[in-house]
Amino acid sequence: MQFKNYRSKNLISSLTFCAAAFLIFAAATFVRAQDPDDVIRTETNLVQLNIGVVDRQGRPITSLTRGDFNVYEDGVKQTIQRFEPVEAPFSLVLMLDMSGSTINFRQQLKLASQRFLDALAPEDRVAVVQFDAKVKQLTTFGTDRMKTAYAIDLANGKGETNFYQALKFALHELDKEGKRRKAIVVLTDGLDTQLRTYDRQSVSGAQTNEDALKAIRPQESPDLNAVLSAADRQGVTIYPLALPSGDPKRLPLQTPNITGIYAAARARLQHLADRTGGRLNEINQLQYMAQLYREVAASIRTLYTISYQANGVDRTRGKWHEIKIEVAPSELTARTRPGYFAR
């Protein structure tokens, strides 16, 4: 009898243990099976926009208030939850192309990017990232301009251009800056080594420049769209400064294959700027590089930032959401990113 009781108790204990183990395993499996985007979906519904406003003569307007803006998503008016005036500080990543294509004008490049620092507000936090075959952070975010300028002076490199990996790294670092206003200013020819290899394979049979560009379909690049998705989520505005070495119109030998590759790289830079509300600045002559840097810094200092929780629209993942900004008075023009894909 005692033996039977012992066996019964032992059987119950074993079953209890097995049931508990199963529940733990099932819970762990469920956690692993969740889409990571699902975990942050509520958070990513908060849309952050950097907005520039100009009058009919193109002059920036910097004295507007929250009540002067109306935001529409897919035609539905949204409630502005947070408004920051043009004086609010930014977190900025200054990205420097240190690949082989910039070796001949390094000193000029460094001096021009250091002038960019002079045009920023004192509270703007700046990090510096260089990229060639590798991606390297030269300084973390800070307001010490002398330290940042020294880091720029130390920038060096050669060889390949790991451009899109560098952009992903910069966005990852910006994510640590929380809800601050954010932007990336990147000096490059845009000729990412890995994408260049893929593009070369795509254009192998092209007979004309137009055929080559159609074969590449530059805006469909997974690396490009991964960068845009991360920028959308954080509200990051990207300002490419395009070096003349990447200009397809300056190629000494303009075959369809080569022209297509260069045109695709430049088209991706344009798309980065347009989709994030920035502006592509083409450096036609190197002596104007410092001036363009200062103009970009001045443009950043005229941006308002608005955040809203998207309501009343279809949140289906992958759906494009169009954004429209109205400003009072009506003769003013607002510029921001055109929309985003839902996550």
C-alpha positions as CSV (number, residue, x, y, z in Angstrom):
1,M,0.0,0.0,0.0
2,Q,2.8,2.4,0.9
3,F,4.5,1.4,-2.3
4,K,1.4,2.3,-4.3
5,N,1.0,5.7,-2.6
6,Y,4.6,6.4,-3.3
7,R,4.2,5.6,-7.0
8,S,1.1,7.7,-7.2
9,K,2.8,10.7,-5.6
10,N,5.8,10.2,-7.8
11,L,3.6,10.1,-10.9
12,I,1.7,13.3,-10.0
13,S,5.0,15.1,-9.4
14,S,6.4,14.0,-12.7
15,L,3.2,15.1,-14.5
16,T,3.3,18.5,-12.8
17,F,6.9,19.0,-13.7
18,C,6.3,18.0,-17.4
19,A,3.3,20.4,-17.6
20,A,5.3,23.3,-16.1
21,A,8.2,22.6,-18.5
22,F,5.8,22.5,-21.4
23,L,4.3,25.9,-20.5
24,I,7.8,27.4,-20.1
25,F,8.8,26.0,-23.5
26,A,5.6,27.2,-25.1
27,A,6.0,30.7,-23.7
28,A,9.6,30.9,-24.8
29,T,8.7,29.7,-28.3
30,F,5.9,32.3,-28.5
31,V,8.3,35.1,-27.6
32,R,10.9,33.9,-30.2
33,A,8.1,33.6,-32.8
34,Q,6.9,37.2,-32.4
35,D,7.9,39.6,-35.2
36,P,10.3,42.1,-33.7
37,D,8.4,44.9,-35.5
38,D,5.2,43.8,-33.6
39,V,6.9,44.5,-30.3
40,I,7.5,48.2,-31.2
41,R,4.5,48.7,-33.5
42,T,2.6,51.0,-31.1
43,E,5.7,53.0,-30.6
44,T,6.4,53.3,-34.3
45,N,3.0,54.8,-34.9
46,L,4.4,58.0,-33.5
47,V,5.5,59.9,-36.6
48,Q,8.2,62.6,-36.4
49,L,8.7,65.2,-39.1
50,N,11.3,67.8,-39.7
51,I,9.7,70.6,-41.6
52,G,11.1,73.6,-43.4
53,V,8.9,76.6,-44.3
54,V,9.6,79.3,-46.9
55,D,7.8,82.3,-48.3
56,R,7.1,82.9,-52.0
57,Q,10.6,84.3,-52.4
58,G,12.1,81.1,-50.9
59,R,13.2,82.8,-47.7
60,P,12.9,80.6,-44.6
61,I,10.2,81.5,-42.0
62,T,11.4,80.7,-38.5
63,S,8.8,82.3,-36.2
64,L,5.8,80.0,-36.5
65,T,4.0,78.2,-33.7
66,R,2.2,74.9,-33.2
67,G,-1.1,76.5,-34.2
68,D,0.2,77.5,-37.6
69,F,0.5,73.9,-38.7
70,N,-2.0,71.3,-39.8
71,V,-0.9,67.7,-40.5
72,Y,-2.8,65.3,-42.7
73,E,-2.0,61.6,-43.3
74,D,-3.9,60.0,-46.1
75,G,-6.2,63.0,-46.1
76,V,-7.0,62.5,-42.4
77,K,-6.2,65.4,-40.1
78,Q,-3.9,64.4,-37.3
79,T,-3.4,65.8,-33.7
80,I,0.0,67.3,-33.1
81,Q,1.4,65.8,-29.9
82,R,4.7,67.5,-29.8
83,F,6.0,70.7,-31.5
84,E,9.6,71.9,-31.4
85,P,10.7,75.4,-32.8
86,V,13.7,76.0,-35.0
87,E,15.8,76.8,-32.0
88,A,15.5,73.2,-30.5
89,P,18.8,71.3,-30.7
90,F,19.6,68.5,-33.1
91,S,21.5,65.3,-32.9
92,L,23.6,65.1,-36.0
93,V,25.9,62.4,-37.6
94,L,28.6,63.9,-39.8
95,M,29.6,61.1,-42.2
96,L,32.9,61.2,-44.2
97,D,33.7,59.1,-47.2
98,M,37.3,58.0,-46.7
99,S,37.5,55.6,-49.6
100,G,40.0,55.7,-52.3
101,S,38.0,58.1,-54.4
102,T,38.5,61.0,-51.9
103,I,42.3,60.6,-51.4
104,N,43.3,63.5,-53.7
105,F,41.3,66.2,-51.8
106,R,41.4,64.9,-48.2
107,Q,42.6,68.1,-46.7
108,Q,40.1,70.2,-48.5
109,L,37.3,67.8,-47.4
110,K,38.4,68.0,-43.8
111,L,38.5,71.8,-43.7
112,A,35.1,72.1,-45.3
113,S,33.5,69.7,-42.9
114,Q,35.1,71.5,-39.9
115,R,33.5,74.7,-41.2
116,F,30.1,72.9,-41.0
117,L,30.6,72.7,-37.2
118,D,30.9,76.5,-36.9
119,A,27.4,77.0,-38.3
120,L,25.7,74.7,-35.8
121,A,23.9,75.8,-32.6
122,P,25.9,75.3,-29.3
123,E,23.5,72.6,-28.0
124,D,23.6,70.5,-31.2
125,R,25.1,67.2,-30.5
126,V,27.5,65.9,-33.2
127,A,29.0,62.5,-33.9
128,V,31.5,61.7,-36.6
129,V,31.6,58.5,-38.6
130,Q,34.1,57.7,-41.4
131,F,33.7,54.9,-43.9
132,D,35.8,53.1,-46.5
133,A,36.0,49.3,-46.5
134,K,35.1,49.5,-42.8
135,V,32.9,51.8,-40.8
136,K,34.5,53.6,-37.9
137,Q,33.1,56.1,-35.3
138,L,35.6,58.8,-34.7
139,T,33.5,60.6,-31.9
140,T,30.4,59.9,-30.0
141,F,27.6,62.5,-29.7
142,G,28.8,65.7,-28.0
143,T,28.9,69.5,-28.0
144,D,32.7,69.9,-27.7
145,R,33.5,71.4,-31.2
146,M,37.2,71.3,-30.7
147,K,37.1,67.5,-30.0
148,T,34.9,67.0,-33.0
149,A,37.2,69.1,-35.3
150,Y,40.2,67.1,-34.0
151,A,38.4,63.8,-34.8
152,I,37.7,65.1,-38.4
153,D,41.4,65.9,-38.7
154,L,42.3,62.3,-37.8
155,A,40.0,60.8,-40.5
156,N,41.8,58.6,-42.9
157,G,41.2,55.6,-45.1
158,K,41.5,54.0,-48.5
159,G,40.0,51.3,-50.7
160,E,36.3,50.3,-50.9
161,T,33.1,52.3,-50.1
162,N,30.9,50.7,-47.5
163,F,28.3,53.5,-47.7
164,Y,25.0,51.8,-46.9
165,Q,26.5,49.9,-43.9
166,A,27.8,53.2,-42.7
167,L,24.3,54.7,-43.0
168,K,22.8,51.8,-41.0
169,F,25.5,52.3,-38.3
170,A,24.8,56.0,-38.1
171,L,21.0,55.4,-37.7
172,H,21.7,52.8,-35.0
173,E,23.7,55.4,-33.1
174,L,21.1,58.1,-33.6
175,D,18.5,55.7,-32.1
176,K,20.4,56.0,-28.8
177,E,19.7,59.7,-28.8
178,G,16.0,59.1,-27.9
179,K,13.4,61.6,-29.1
180,R,15.7,64.4,-30.1
181,R,15.6,66.0,-33.5
182,K,17.9,64.1,-35.8
183,A,19.8,64.4,-39.1
184,I,22.6,62.9,-41.1
185,V,25.0,64.9,-43.3
186,V,27.0,62.7,-45.5
187,L,29.8,63.6,-48.0
188,T,30.2,60.8,-50.6
189,D,30.1,59.9,-54.3
190,G,27.5,57.3,-53.4
191,L,29.2,54.5,-55.2
192,D,28.8,51.7,-52.6
193,T,31.1,48.8,-53.5
194,Q,28.7,46.0,-52.8
195,L,25.8,47.7,-54.7
196,R,28.2,48.5,-57.5
197,T,28.9,44.8,-57.9
198,Y,25.2,44.0,-58.0
199,D,24.5,46.8,-60.5
200,R,27.3,45.6,-62.8
201,Q,25.6,42.2,-63.0
202,S,22.2,43.8,-63.8
203,V,23.5,46.0,-66.7
204,S,25.6,43.3,-68.4
205,G,23.2,43.2,-71.4
206,A,22.2,46.9,-71.6
207,Q,22.5,48.6,-75.0
208,T,21.7,52.2,-73.9
209,N,22.0,54.3,-70.8
210,E,18.3,54.2,-70.3
211,D,18.2,50.4,-70.6
212,A,21.0,50.2,-68.0
213,L,19.1,52.3,-65.4
214,K,15.9,50.4,-66.0
215,A,17.7,47.1,-65.5
216,I,19.2,48.2,-62.2
217,R,16.0,49.7,-60.7
218,P,18.0,51.7,-58.1
219,Q,15.1,52.5,-55.8
220,E,14.4,48.8,-55.2
221,S,17.7,48.1,-53.5
222,P,17.1,46.2,-50.2
223,D,20.0,48.2,-48.6
224,L,18.6,51.5,-49.6
225,N,15.1,50.6,-48.3
226,A,16.4,49.2,-45.0
227,V,18.1,52.6,-44.5
228,L,14.9,54.5,-45.4
229,S,12.8,52.3,-43.1
230,A,15.1,53.1,-40.1
231,A,15.1,56.8,-41.0
232,D,11.3,56.8,-41.2
233,R,11.0,55.2,-37.8
234,Q,13.1,57.9,-36.1
235,G,12.2,60.9,-38.2
236,V,15.8,61.3,-39.5
237,T,16.5,63.8,-42.3
238,I,19.4,62.9,-44.6
239,Y,21.5,65.5,-46.5
240,P,23.8,64.0,-49.1
241,L,26.7,66.1,-50.4
242,A,27.5,64.4,-53.7
243,L,31.1,64.5,-54.8
244,P,31.8,65.3,-58.5
245,S,33.7,61.9,-58.8
246,G,30.3,60.2,-58.7
247,D,28.6,62.4,-61.4
248,P,27.6,60.2,-64.4
249,K,27.8,63.3,-66.7
250,R,31.6,63.7,-65.9
251,L,32.6,60.2,-66.9
252,P,35.4,60.1,-69.5
253,L,34.1,56.9,-70.9
254,Q,30.3,56.8,-71.1
255,T,29.4,53.3,-72.0
256,P,25.8,52.1,-71.0
257,N,27.2,49.8,-68.3
258,I,29.4,52.4,-66.6
259,T,26.9,55.3,-67.0
260,G,24.1,53.1,-65.7
261,I,26.1,52.2,-62.5
262,Y,27.0,55.8,-61.8
263,A,23.5,57.1,-62.6
264,A,21.9,54.5,-60.3
265,A,24.2,55.6,-57.4
266,R,23.3,59.2,-57.9
267,A,19.6,58.3,-58.1
268,R,19.8,56.5,-54.8
269,L,21.4,59.6,-53.2
270,Q,18.5,61.7,-54.6
271,H,16.0,59.2,-53.2
272,L,17.6,59.3,-49.8
273,A,17.2,63.0,-49.7
274,D,13.7,63.2,-51.1
275,R,12.2,60.4,-49.0
276,T,13.6,61.8,-45.7
277,G,12.8,65.5,-46.4
278,G,16.4,66.4,-47.0
279,R,18.1,67.9,-50.0
280,L,20.8,66.5,-52.4
281,N,23.6,69.0,-52.7
282,E,25.8,68.4,-55.7
283,I,29.4,69.6,-55.4
284,N,30.2,70.8,-58.9
285,Q,33.5,72.3,-57.9
286,L,35.5,71.3,-54.9
287,Q,36.2,74.9,-53.9
288,Y,32.5,75.3,-53.1
289,M,32.4,72.4,-50.7
290,A,32.7,74.5,-47.5
291,Q,30.0,76.8,-48.8
292,L,27.6,73.9,-49.3
293,Y,28.3,72.6,-45.9
294,R,27.4,75.9,-44.4
295,E,24.2,76.1,-46.4
296,V,23.2,72.6,-45.1
297,A,23.9,73.7,-41.5
298,A,21.8,76.9,-42.1
299,S,19.0,74.8,-43.6
300,I,18.9,72.5,-40.6
301,R,18.7,75.5,-38.3
302,T,15.4,76.6,-40.0
303,L,13.6,73.3,-39.4
304,Y,10.6,72.8,-37.1
305,T,9.8,69.4,-35.7
306,I,6.3,68.0,-35.3
307,S,5.3,64.6,-33.9
308,Y,1.9,63.0,-34.1
309,Q,0.3,59.6,-33.3
310,A,-1.2,58.3,-36.6
311,N,-5.0,57.9,-36.2
312,G,-7.9,57.1,-38.5
313,V,-5.8,55.4,-41.2
314,D,-5.2,51.9,-42.3
315,R,-2.2,50.5,-40.4
316,T,-1.6,47.5,-42.7
317,R,2.0,46.7,-42.7
318,G,3.8,47.8,-45.9
319,K,1.2,50.3,-46.9
320,W,2.3,53.7,-48.1
321,H,1.0,56.7,-46.0
322,E,1.1,60.1,-47.7
323,I,1.8,63.1,-45.5
324,K,0.7,66.7,-46.2
325,I,1.5,69.8,-44.3
326,E,-0.6,73.0,-44.4
327,V,0.8,76.2,-42.9
328,A,-0.9,79.5,-42.1
329,P,-0.7,81.9,-43.8
330,S,-1.5,79.9,-47.0
331,E,1.1,81.6,-49.1
332,L,3.9,79.8,-47.2
333,T,5.2,76.5,-48.4
334,A,6.2,73.6,-46.2
335,R,8.7,70.9,-47.1
336,T,9.0,67.6,-45.3
337,R,9.2,63.9,-46.2
338,P,6.3,62.9,-48.5
339,G,5.3,59.9,-46.4
340,Y,6.4,56.5,-45.1
341,F,5.6,52.8,-45.3
342,A,3.8,51.3,-42.3
343,R,5.8,48.9,-40.2
